[in-house]
């Protein structure tokens, strides 16, 4: 039996991807601001997208209170964004990291504020729940 995707399922997948792209771009752009003395984008270019994704997630897990060195392993990540990033693996974010590294701008339909994209995603999830209620 073939499965038919509903337009809502497609919209949910797109909304998840848009939110993830917005989140990763925001985290990396903020890292550039925090580390003004370093060229974070060039470092990411040198490391490659997968290693950069790994280091970004390692930095998101960094807890300055439990580490001997108060500096994160690669780049500083806002705690509220770090918490969101921890739900992902390097494989989940590698394509977005690569686009950011290559200076590909976010699609114009994606808001640079990941909270806006998360709100869109939650509205679609709520609509899906309501449609699936008996």
C-alpha positions as CSV (number, residue, x, y, z in Angstrom):
1,X,0.0,0.0,0.0
2,X,1.4,3.4,-0.9
3,X,1.4,6.2,1.6
4,X,0.0,9.5,0.5
5,X,1.6,12.6,2.1
6,X,-0.8,15.2,3.1
7,X,0.0,18.9,2.4
8,X,0.1,19.4,6.2
9,X,2.8,16.7,6.5
10,X,4.8,18.5,3.9
11,X,4.3,21.8,5.6
12,X,5.4,20.4,8.9
13,X,8.6,19.0,7.4
14,X,9.3,22.3,5.7
15,X,8.6,24.2,9.0
16,X,11.0,21.9,10.9
17,X,13.7,22.4,8.4
18,X,13.1,26.2,8.3
19,X,13.3,26.4,12.1
20,X,16.5,24.3,12.2
21,X,18.1,26.5,9.5
22,X,17.2,29.7,11.3
23,X,18.5,28.3,14.7
24,X,21.8,27.1,13.3
25,X,22.4,30.4,11.4
26,X,21.5,32.3,14.6
27,X,23.9,30.3,16.7
28,X,26.8,30.7,14.2
29,X,26.2,34.4,13.7
30,X,26.2,34.9,17.4
31,X,29.4,32.9,17.7
32,X,31.0,35.4,15.2
33,X,29.8,38.3,17.4
34,X,31.1,36.7,20.6
35,X,34.5,35.8,19.1
36,X,35.2,39.1,17.4
37,X,38.9,38.5,17.7
38,X,38.7,35.3,15.6
39,X,37.5,34.5,12.1
40,X,34.9,31.8,13.1
41,X,33.7,31.5,9.5
42,X,37.2,30.9,8.2
43,X,37.8,28.3,11.0
44,X,34.6,26.6,10.0
45,X,35.7,26.6,6.3
46,X,39.1,25.1,7.3
47,X,37.6,22.4,9.5
48,X,34.9,21.4,7.1
49,X,31.1,21.3,7.7
50,X,30.9,18.0,9.6
51,X,33.7,18.7,12.1
52,X,32.3,22.2,12.5
53,X,28.9,20.7,13.3
54,X,30.5,18.4,15.9
55,X,32.4,21.2,17.5
56,X,29.3,23.5,17.6
57,X,27.4,20.8,19.4
58,X,30.3,20.2,21.7
59,X,30.3,23.9,22.5
60,X,26.5,23.8,23.1
61,X,27.1,21.1,25.7
62,X,29.8,23.1,27.4
63,X,29.1,24.0,31.1
64,X,31.6,26.5,32.4
65,X,30.6,25.6,36.0
66,X,31.8,22.0,35.6
67,X,34.8,22.5,33.4
68,X,38.3,23.5,34.5
69,X,38.7,25.9,31.5
70,X,36.1,28.6,31.5
71,X,36.2,28.9,27.7
72,X,34.1,26.7,25.4
73,X,35.8,24.1,23.2
74,X,35.2,26.1,20.0
75,X,32.7,28.9,20.1
76,X,30.4,30.5,22.7
77,X,26.7,29.5,22.4
78,X,23.9,31.2,24.1
79,X,22.5,28.9,26.8
80,X,18.9,29.1,25.5
81,X,20.0,28.3,22.0
82,X,22.4,25.6,23.2
83,X,19.5,23.8,24.9
84,X,17.6,23.7,21.5
85,X,20.7,22.5,19.6
86,X,21.2,19.6,21.9
87,X,18.2,17.8,20.3
88,X,20.2,17.4,17.1
89,X,23.2,15.4,15.8
90,X,26.0,16.7,13.6
91,X,24.3,14.9,10.7
92,X,21.1,16.9,11.3
93,X,22.9,20.2,11.0
94,X,25.8,19.6,8.7
95,X,24.1,20.9,5.5
96,X,23.0,24.1,7.3
97,X,26.5,24.6,8.7
98,X,27.9,24.1,5.2
99,X,25.5,26.7,3.7
100,X,26.4,29.2,6.5
101,X,30.1,28.6,6.0
102,X,29.7,29.2,2.2
103,X,27.8,32.4,2.9
104,X,24.6,31.2,1.4
105,X,21.9,33.5,2.8
106,X,18.9,32.1,4.5
107,X,16.0,31.6,2.1
108,X,14.0,34.9,2.2
109,X,10.9,33.1,3.5
110,X,12.8,32.0,6.6
111,X,12.9,34.5,9.4
112,X,16.3,35.0,10.9
113,X,14.7,34.9,14.4
114,X,14.4,31.2,15.1
115,X,11.7,31.9,17.7
116,X,9.4,33.1,14.8
117,X,10.1,29.9,12.9
118,X,9.5,27.8,16.1
119,X,6.1,29.6,16.5
120,X,5.2,28.7,12.9
121,X,6.1,25.1,13.5
122,X,4.1,24.9,16.8
123,X,1.0,26.4,15.0
124,X,1.2,23.7,12.4
125,X,1.7,21.0,15.0
126,X,-1.3,22.3,16.9
127,X,-3.4,22.3,13.7
128,X,-2.4,18.7,13.0
129,X,-3.4,17.6,16.5
130,X,-6.8,19.3,16.1
131,X,-7.4,17.7,12.8
132,X,-6.5,14.3,14.1
133,X,-8.8,14.5,17.1
134,X,-11.9,12.2,16.9
